[in-house]
Amino acid sequence: MTTYSPAPDLLKNRVILVTGAGGGIGRAAALAFARHGATVILLGRKVAKLEKVYDEIVQTGGAQPAIFPVDLSAATDADFEAIAEAIGYQLGRLDGILHCATEFENLAPLDQECLADWVHMFKVNAAAPAAINRSCAAMLAAAEASVILIGETHGHAPTAYWGGFAVSKAALEAYFKVQADEWSEAPMRINLFTPGPVHSPQRMKTHPGEEKTHLPTCEDMALRLLYLIGPDSREVRGQFVSP
Ligand SMILES: NC(=O)c1ccc[n+]([C@@H]2O[C@H](COP(=O)([O-])OP(=O)(O)OC[C@H]3O[C@@H](n4cnc5c(N)ncnc54)[C@H](OP(=O)(O)O)[C@@H]3O)[C@@H](O)[C@H]2O)c1
């Protein structure tokens, strides 16, 4: 995959929803998807950050994106249904979803964590991707869409101090297996991509003192995500994918 060379119009006429599109891997992927022809729906918590990505896309000749400011920790099933309805009404189709939004508090021993933080991380990191997929399922099926979840090493192999974050990412992995099984014969597909260490705002929080210049960048990840979201990976379904 490292030598992947996507066609310039790989995602022409396709509509892709990216959560966490205001920064980090989500931002880099949204820009890459737009550069390759997609109309991108930018979903995130902070409007100003989403507007910056919007401007970058328009200034570089990309299709006009849509912006959905949503706090995934507060959204309800009704909100997700409204989002799906708005996508159908405004854009008419949905060819893929990249779930990049993630909530991370800080590294701490379990006895210093609290229930509210756990619920918060569980909602954003595990329950919201499931709820979004559920509300968009009809459009995803109609478009034979590609859905990408982003996993985390500590969700797979939890260790001390990763607390509720690790538990929420383990829950995401369990959801992934259930959903992939249920969609094994469905028109749409789902994969879980675990990037490993990436030079992003989240990494600044998890490893503040680390020298980061040697780490892969968000743009490196965007190339892998282009492959997974587009038609070149149509045979890849229900897979744990790493760079
Ligand atoms: N970076 C790494 O080394 C690394 C390693 C392994 C896995 N990952 C995974 O890769 C994915 C992307 O991570 P990243 O490094 O790009 O993280 P990031 O830079 O922290 O970006 C996370 C995004 O999630 C959004 N977000 C947070 N809480 C939200 C909420 N309640 N509602 C809506 N949006 C919310 C943020 O938007 P606002 O800024 O608007 O709040 C931000 O745009 C995550 O799933 C992460 O676990 C990253």
The ligand as an SDF file (V2000), in Angstrom:
LIG
                    3D

 48 52  0  0  0  0  0  0  0  0999 V2000
   -2.1550   10.1820   16.3330 N   0  0  0  0  0  0  0  0  0  0  0  0
   -1.7970    8.9420   16.6340 C   0  0  0  0  0  0  0  0  0  0  0  0
   -0.6200    8.6610   16.9500 O   0  0  0  0  0  0  0  0  0  0  0  0
   -2.8060    7.8430   16.5720 C   0  0  0  0  0  0  0  0  0  0  0  0
   -2.3790    6.5370   16.8070 C   0  0  0  0  0  0  0  0  0  0  0  0
   -3.3030    5.5000   16.7270 C   0  0  0  0  0  0  0  0  0  0  0  0
   -4.6260    5.7880   16.4600 C   0  0  0  0  0  0  0  0  0  0  0  0
   -5.0270    7.0690   16.2540 N   0  0  0  0  0  0  0  0  0  0  0  0
   -6.4410    7.3010   15.9560 C   0  0  0  0  0  0  0  0  0  0  0  0
   -6.5920    8.0630   14.7820 O   0  0  0  0  0  0  0  0  0  0  0  0
   -7.8280    8.7990   14.8460 C   0  0  0  0  0  0  0  0  0  0  0  0
   -7.5640   10.2600   14.5570 C   0  0  0  0  0  0  0  0  0  0  0  0
   -6.6730   10.7270   15.5420 O   0  0  0  0  0  0  0  0  0  0  0  0
   -5.8630   12.0790   15.4390 P   0  0  0  0  0  0  0  0  0  0  0  0
   -4.5130   11.7880   15.9050 O   0  0  0  0  0  0  0  0  0  0  0  0
   -6.0810   12.7020   14.1090 O   0  0  0  0  0  0  0  0  0  0  0  0
   -6.6580   12.8920   16.5800 O   0  0  0  0  0  0  0  0  0  0  0  0
   -6.8620   14.4730   16.7760 P   0  0  0  0  0  0  0  0  0  0  0  0
   -5.8160   15.1920   16.0350 O   0  0  0  0  0  0  0  0  0  0  0  0
   -6.9870   14.6570   18.2470 O   0  0  0  0  0  0  0  0  0  0  0  0
   -8.2590   14.7370   16.0710 O   0  0  0  0  0  0  0  0  0  0  0  0
   -9.4250   14.2810   16.6600 C   0  0  0  0  0  0  0  0  0  0  0  0
  -10.6070   14.9880   16.0260 C   0  0  0  0  0  0  0  0  0  0  0  0
  -11.7770   14.5310   16.7160 O   0  0  0  0  0  0  0  0  0  0  0  0
  -12.6240   15.6370   16.9120 C   0  0  0  0  0  0  0  0  0  0  0  0
  -13.4670   15.4510   18.0870 N   0  0  0  0  0  0  0  0  0  0  0  0
  -13.0550   15.2420   19.3580 C   0  0  0  0  0  0  0  0  0  0  0  0
  -14.1240   15.1630   20.1630 N   0  0  0  0  0  0  0  0  0  0  0  0
  -15.2100   15.3550   19.3920 C   0  0  0  0  0  0  0  0  0  0  0  0
  -16.5880   15.4030   19.6540 C   0  0  0  0  0  0  0  0  0  0  0  0
  -17.0910   15.2840   20.8910 N   0  0  0  0  0  0  0  0  0  0  0  0
  -17.4510   15.6060   18.6290 N   0  0  0  0  0  0  0  0  0  0  0  0
  -16.9620   15.7580   17.3690 C   0  0  0  0  0  0  0  0  0  0  0  0
  -15.6650   15.7270   17.0490 N   0  0  0  0  0  0  0  0  0  0  0  0
  -14.7920   15.5170   18.0580 C   0  0  0  0  0  0  0  0  0  0  0  0
  -11.6890   16.8140   17.1000 C   0  0  0  0  0  0  0  0  0  0  0  0
  -12.3910   17.9700   16.7200 O   0  0  0  0  0  0  0  0  0  0  0  0
  -12.2490   19.3550   17.5170 P   0  0  0  0  0  0  0  0  0  0  0  0
  -10.8140   19.7650   17.3460 O   0  0  0  0  0  0  0  0  0  0  0  0
  -13.2180   20.2150   16.8110 O   0  0  0  0  0  0  0  0  0  0  0  0
  -12.5900   19.0820   18.9380 O   0  0  0  0  0  0  0  0  0  0  0  0
  -10.5390   16.4840   16.1520 C   0  0  0  0  0  0  0  0  0  0  0  0
  -10.7580   17.0670   14.8830 O   0  0  0  0  0  0  0  0  0  0  0  0
   -8.3830    8.5430   16.2540 C   0  0  0  0  0  0  0  0  0  0  0  0
   -9.3410    7.5200   16.2140 O   0  0  0  0  0  0  0  0  0  0  0  0
   -7.1650    8.1010   17.0410 C   0  0  0  0  0  0  0  0  0  0  0  0
   -7.4900    7.3100   18.1710 O   0  0  0  0  0  0  0  0  0  0  0  0
   -4.1500    8.0960   16.2950 C   0  0  0  0  0  0  0  0  0  0  0  0
  1  2  1  0
  2  3  2  0
  2  4  1  0
  4  5  1  0
  4 48  2  0
  5  6  2  0
  6  7  1  0
  7  8  2  0
  8  9  1  0
  8 48  1  0
  9 10  1  0
  9 46  1  0
 10 11  1  0
 11 12  1  0
 11 44  1  0
 12 13  1  0
 13 14  1  0
 14 15  2  0
 14 16  1  0
 14 17  1  0
 17 18  1  0
 18 19  2  0
 18 20  1  0
 18 21  1  0
 21 22  1  0
 22 23  1  0
 23 24  1  0
 23 42  1  0
 24 25  1  0
 25 26  1  0
 25 36  1  0
 26 27  1  0
 26 35  1  0
 27 28  2  0
 28 29  1  0
 29 30  1  0
 29 35  2  0
 30 31  1  0
 30 32  2  0
 32 33  1  0
 33 34  2  0
 34 35  1  0
 36 37  1  0
 36 42  1  0
 37 38  1  0
 38 39  2  0
 38 40  1  0
 38 41  1  0
 42 43  1  0
 44 45  1  0
 44 46  1  0
 46 47  1  0
M  CHG  2   8   1  16  -1
M  END
$$$$
